[in-house]
Amino acid sequence: MSIYEHDFDVDYKSDSSPVTDADKLAENIILADLKLHVPNIPVVAEEAASGGDIPEVGDRFFLVDPLDGTKEFVQKNDEFTVNIALIENGIPVFGIIYAPALSVLYVTLSSTRAVKANLGINDMFSSIETLKLEEIHAAVPRERGLNVIVSRSHMNNETMEYLSNFHINSTLSAGSSLKFCKLAEGVADIYPRFAPTMEWDTAAGHAILLAAGGRVDTPNGKPLCYGKSGENFTNSAFIAFGLKNNNAGGL
């Protein structure tokens, strides 16, 4: 946040995505703490992976995006997050998302319990349970039409074509993994994503949405899975949903 609040330089990686000192410094902090507390669990982190530093992962590993939504960070619209997820057997079983500029934290407390808390930059706490936690739950799709949430920076024709199959009540835009959080708290019903993403972009939000009762599927109806090292941890297209309603267009 000390970087965000002042002018800063923006570099670009080989895939033309932006990167700042905040991405790199945040990742260093997270990796150091994970190494201290869980040294035996490998970590796949965005900036290290971009530099070719990718550990061998088995059935259990962390995915870290130290600054998800760097475009939002650069544009200073506050919609950027820190994402950390634990993967077991291809499934995100734990996720934590922190949006520092919005002072909000989302986290899974179990496979069926997701919560949010207001957390300012300088707030100190000894454990998650000492915060004032609000249980969050995905919503059943509205009969009057779906509340859709889409990427602020990566909307494309495939997404619009997919959404043409549904009756839409409203369309919201958001940056970073906050789209998953809005689904998890029942603000939105569906988030289709046909533009490219990486596993570290989605895993924490996926875990939180699962714990809140939602799901994330590929277009063929299979659950989105993790640990695709042979594909450089690249995701396929996916559709994230709130709670299932058999009367809502098959959602």
N, C-alpha and C positions, 0 to 999 in steps of 0.2 A: 504493500500500500504506500510505502514511502516513495517508491518509484512511480506509482500511478498518480500520485498527487503533484508530481512535477513533470517537466518536459523530459522525454527519454528517447533514445534511439530505437529504431526498428530495423532489424535485419530480416532477410528472407532465406528460407531453407531451399533445398534442391527442388522441392515440390511446390515452391512459390508461396508457401504458408509463412506468415509472419512469426517472428520470435523476438523476445526482448530479454533484458537482463532479469526481469521479474520471473520469467519462465525458468531460467537457469538457476537462480538463487533459491527459488521456492523448491525446486526439485532437489537441490543439495541438502536443504533442511530436512525434507521428508525422507530422503534416502538415508541420511545419517540416523534419524530416529528409528526408522524401521530396522536398520542394521543393529541398533542398540537393543531393541526390544524383541525382535523376531529374527535373529541372525540366520536361522536355518531355512527361511522361506525366501525363494528367489523373487526378485522384483523386476518387472518390465516397466520402465518409465519412458515417457515420450522423448525427452531430450537426449537421454543416453541412447535410446534405440535409434534416434535420428543420426547419431554419430557412430552407429554400428556396434554399440555395446549392449548386446542382448544375451542374457543368461539362458542356459538350458532350463526349461521349465518342465515339471512333471504334472502331477494331478493337482498340485496346490501351489499357488503363486499369487503375488500381488500385481495389480495394474495401477499405475500412477499417472495421472495427468496433472502436473503442478499448476497449470494455468489453462483451463479449458475456456475457449472463447477469447483467444488472443486478439482477434479482430475487434471484439467488443471492448477489450482492454485498451486497444489503440484508439478506438473511437470515443472512449471514456463515457460509455453509456451504462456502466455499472453491472452489466449482465455477464460476468465472468465468474468462474468457480475453480475450486480445488477439488479434484476427484481422486479418491483412493478406494480400491475394491479388492476383496479377497476372492479368488476363484478356486473352487474345488470341483474336480471332475467336470470341467467345462461350464459350471454354473456359478454365477456371482452370488455368494452366500453372505457377504457383508459389503456394505457400501457407506461411505460418508462423503457428503458434498458440503462445502463451505463457500458461501458467496460473501466475501469480506466487505465489499462496498455496499451490500444490502443488509449486512449484519444478520444473516440467517444461516443456520446450520441444519442439515438433514442427515439422519443416520438410521441405520437398521439396528434394532436391539435384539431381534430374533428373526427367524425366517417368516414370521407372521406379524411382526410389529415394527412399524416405521414411525418415526417422530420428527418433529422440527422444533427448533428453539431459536430465540433471538440471541445473538451473540455478537457483541461489539468487538472492535479490533483489540481493545485493551482489556476486555473482560478476562478474568482468570477464573478457572474452576478446577477442582481436583478430580472430578469424574463426570461423565455424561449425566448420571443420575442426579447430580446436584443442580442441574439446570432446570428451569421451568419448561417442561416438555409438553408438547401438544401432539396427541396421536393423530396421524393422518391416514386417510383411507381413499382408495380410488372409488370413483362413482360409476353406477350403472349408466350406460349411454341414455341420453334423454330421448324420449319418444318424439318430441317436437323437432328434433334435429341434433346433429352432433356439434359439440364444441371442439373445434380442431385447433391444434397448436402446431406451428411449423417453424422451421429455422429462419431466423432473421437474415442470415447471410448466405444460405445455401438452398433457397427455393428453386425448383426447376420444373420443366415441363412434365416429366414423369410423375412428380408428386401431384401436380394439378390434374393430370389425367386420371390418376388413381382416385383422387377425391371427387371426381365427377360422378363416381358411382354411388355417392351418398347424398342424403339431404343434409345440408350444412346449416346450422343455426348461427354459428359465429366462428371467426377465424382469428386466432391470436398469433403473434410472432414473439419469439424469445431467443436469446442467445444461449450458447453453452448447454450444459446438462440440466439447466433449469427447466427445460421442456419436460423431462422425465418427472421432475419434482411437481410440476403443475398437474400432471396426470395423477401422480401419487396422492395429491391432496384434493383430487376431485374437481379441480377447476376446468380441466379439459378431458375429453373422452378418447382422443386418438392423435397420435403423432406419427405420420408416415415419413420415412427417410429413404430416398432413393439416391441422394448424393453420397459420395464416399465418406466413410468414417473409419476410425481405428478403434481397436478394442478398448484402449484407455479412455476414449471419448465417452463410451457408453456404459461400461461395466458398473460403475458406482450407481448411476441413475437406474440402471436395470435392476440392481439388487434392491434399491429403495422401492421401486415400483412393484417388484414381486412381493416384498414384505407388506405393501399396502393393498395387495389383492389384484394387481394388474399383471400384464404379461408382455413379452416382446417376442414377436414371431418374424420369421423370414416370409417373403411373399408366398412361398409354397406351404405355409402353415406349420413349419417346424420351429421349435424354439431357437432363438439366436444363441449360439454357443461360443465359448472362449477357449483360447489356447491354440489358435490357428498359426503356429509358428512357421509352418511351411508356406503360409500366405502373408508373412511379415505382419501378422496380427491385424490384418485388414478385414473389416466386416463386409458382409453382403448387405444388400438393401434390407430394410426391416420396417415393421409397423408395430408401434407400441400402443397398447390398449389399456383402458381402465377395466372395470369389472365386466364380465360377459353378460350380455342380454340377448337371448335367443330371438327376441322380437325386433332387434335393432339392426336390421340389415346383415345379419350373420355375425355381428361383432360379439 
